[in-house]
Every structure is written in C-alpha cells, then in structure tokens.
Amino acid sequence: VESTVGVGSVFRIFLPSLPPDVAVSPHPAASDADASSVPRGSGRVLLAEDDAAVRHGVRRMLDAAGYDVVEVADGAKAKATLDAAGGSFALLLSDIAMPSVDGRQLAHQVRARWPALPIVLMSGFADPDTLACDVPGVTLLQKPLEAATLVNAVQAARRDL
C-alpha cells in the first residue's frame, strides 16, 4: 500500500501465477447434484424485470426447469403483453422496483383483471418494508435467487391460488 495525503492510495496485490498447463474455467460447472435439486415445472411465465442481466439469469433458471418464459423490461410492457395474450400465462414474475409501472402497481392491475393468475414479486432490497405488498396471494422473493428457490416459489404460487 502506498498512500499520500491529498493524492490517494495505491494498493498492489501480488498473487502466485499458475503453471501454463493448468486449465481454469471462468465458471464452475454445475454438478449433477445441483441440477437434480432444482424441481421441474411447466407453463408459460411472464417475466418483468428492468435489469437485463437479472432478467437473463432468471430466464435461464426457469428455462432450465422446463418453463416457457416471455420476458419484458417493465411493468407497462408486462400489462400490454398480458392484455394481448388474453391471460394465457400460468404466472407473472415481476421485479418490484421498475420504472413507469412498478411491480406493486402491476400486481394490483393484474389481480383486478385476472384474479386467478399467480403472481411472484422479487426485490433486491433488504428492507422488509420494501418487500411488503398489499395484494392478496402474492409471493415475495428476495434477490439474489437460487434456481431451486425460484422454481419452488413459482410452483407454490401456482398451487396456492
């Protein structure tokens, strides 16, 4: 560490190098135990998430579990997609914090029009009040999500309504 008042600090970290014949995978491979612990499901899920990276990750988890996922980037597009599809979705999965129409507003609108459609809301905020939702029958999930947690919540929400 080198530090100068009024200028800043420099941190240098020295790590041992690997021999050239050692292969390193940037992403650890999922084990058979990991894949088998995620339940299988089916049905068409509408995913509303404004963060593209999160949306892609959630979609991959649901795809791998057997769901047909339609993704949109915000609540207004989710509502328009539901209107156009005539309620042909098995479940709505939405982030809470989104621009234009947020997840809570979307849940109210969807529950009024399609009272039997299961809804799962998710949030990356740790504050329990941020996660609170006054729409009956809505499942709440805390991000980040593990695949088994997500799929179990989707299945439970579909059973509970």
N, C-alpha and C positions, 0 to 999 in steps of 0.2 A: 504494500500500500504506500503510495506517495500522496501527500496532501499538502497543499499550500493555501493558507488563509486568503480568502477573497478570490482565489483562482479555481479551486476544486480539488478533486481527488482522482487518483488513478489506481485501479485495482488490477493486478495481474494474477492470473491463476494458471499454474503450470500442472498439467495432467500428464501422466505417462502415456506414451503412444502404444498402439497395438502393433504387433508384427504384421507385415503386409499379407501374410497367408491366412489371417483371421477375418472371417466374414461377419459383418454386423448388420442385422436387419433393423431398419429405422422404426419398424412397428413390430412388436412381438406378435407371433402367430397365436391365434386363439386356440386353446386346447379343446379336445373333444368334450371334456367336462364342461367348459364354458358354453359351448354350443348346445349341449344337451340340457343345460339348466334353464334355457330360455324356452318357455312354452310356445307351442304352435297355435296359430289362430287363422281366421279368415274374415273377409269382409272388406268393404270399401271405407277407408278412413280419409276424412278431410283434415289436412294438417295446415294450420295457420300459424306461421312463425316469421317474424320480420328479419331475423338474423339468418342469412343464407347458410352459414357454416353449421349452425344448430339445426336448421331445417333439413339440411342434407344428412346430418348424423342421425337425426330422429327417423327420417325416411328410411335410411339404410337398416336401422334396427327393426323397424316394422316390416319392411320388405323381406328381411331375412326370416322373420317369424311367420310369413305367409300372407300378410295383409296387402291389399291393393291400395296404394297411397296416392292421393291427389294433393299437391301442395300449392299453397298460395302465400303471398308475402304480407298480407294484413287482413284485418277483420272485415273491412269493406269488401274485399275480393272474396273472402270466405262466404259472406252473406250472399253475394251475387252468384257464386258457384252453387250454393245450396238452392237458391231460387231457381236457377237454370236447370238443376238436376232434379227438381221436384222432390227433394227429400230422399234420394236414393242412396244415401250414405248410411253406414252402420254406426258411425261415431264421428264426433267432431273433437279434434285435439288441437288446442289453441294455447299460445303463449298469453299471459295476462297483459304484459306491458308491450303494447304495439301502437304505432301512430294511427291516426284517424280513428278507427273503431277499435277499442282495446278488448281484451278477452272477456272482461266482465260485461261490457255493453253487448258484445256479440252473444254471450251466453243468454242474456235477457231476451234479445231479439229471437234467437233460435228457439229458446224454451217456449216463447209465446206462439211461434208459428208451428214448430214441430215438438210438441211436449214429450214425445216418446223417444226422441233422439238422445242417446247418451252423450254426455259432454265431459271431457277431461281438460282441465286447465293446468298449465305449468308455469312456473316462475323461477327465476334465478335469484330472487331477493330472499334474504334470510329472515326478514321481519315477518312474523306470523300475521300481523295485521295486513300486510301487503298481500298475503295469500288468501285472506278471508274473502268469501264470496257469498252473497245472499241469494243466489239462485239455487232452488232446491234440486237435489240429486246430482250435483256437480262434484266430480272427483278432482282433488287438488294434488299436484305433484311438485316436489322441489327439484330444480335442476342443480347440478348436472344429474343426468339419469343413467342408470344402468339398464341394459336391454331387458333383463328379467323383470325389473321393477316396472318399466314402461309397459311391457306386454301384459303383466299381471294386472296392472291398473286398467288397461283397455278392456281386458276380459271381464274384470269385476264390474266395471261401469256398465258393460253391455248386459250383465246378469241382473244388476240392481234395478234397472228401470222397467 
